[in-house]
Amino acid sequence: MTTSSAGINDVLEIMARLRDPETGCSWDLKQTYDSIVPHTLEEAYEVADAVARRDFDELRSELGDLLLQVVFHARLAEEENRFDFNDVARTLADKLIRRHPHVFAGVRFASEQAQHGAWEAAKAQERAERQDGAAGHLDGVALTLPALVRAAKLQKRAARVGFDWADAAPVLDKIHEELDEVRAEMGAGAPHTRLEDELGDVLFAVANLARHLKVDPEAALRRTNAKFERRFRCMERILAQESRSMEDESLEALETLWQLAKAQVG
């Protein structure tokens, strides 16, 4: 393992060559901030996937791909004389020092909760400064976050100013209330937009429950997705071993297979 900065310098030089108007890569030259964003999001998810699978060789590779997105955006900004990669790194360093006064400035907090409160206060102050003091409590929650994650973050912001239930019990009641509203709309033959609104309320309430239980709703859903995929693939293997096709099975037979898969793969 090396502490040299040669690696990042190599990457910056390579990116400059790829973006050279005369000798660069035609694909890289066509890219804009907007066109890169989908790749940035995809690479972040691939990092999360490598972590979930504890594949550290893959994690090293995916972190490199994610770093490329930072380098690419910084290069575009440098070409427009806005900022460069070193400015990005310097801004990050300053932010880390500013948000960790207990490490870099000798500040002492009475508890971890007080430390976290100071962290959130520092972030709020930064948002207010960026918006000339006119920041609202929900400002800065990125629109591009996965919807469940964003729901939990919005609720967390609201909770800081007291707009929250004291515990999880009334959130469960709210989920049942929202489900009843979905059922009523279904029975009334409501248009798709109404069903979408009501189902959105259910999901928002579920995200709220997850927050109260200190569960990351996105991580919980990823775990369930993986569990479903594991069991479904097991069903496919069982059927293949018996030269049977899933499409030819009754729902009752598939349910029996599902229970068998649960027993086999968890």
Secondary structure, 3 states (H helix, E strand, C coil): CCCCCHHHHHHHHHHHHHCCCCCCCHHHHHCCHHHHHHHHHHHHHHHHHHHHCCCHHHHHHHHHHHHHHHHHHHHHHHHCCCCCHHHHHHHHHHHHHHHCHHHHCCCCCCCHHHHHHHHHHHHHHHHHHHCCCCCCCCCCCCCCCCHHHHHHHHHHHHHHCCCCCCCCHHHHHHHHHHHHHHHHHHHCCCCHHHHHHHHHHHHHHHHHHHHHCCCCHHHHHHHHHHHHHHHHHHHHHHHHHCCCCHHHCCHHHHHHHHHHHHHHHC
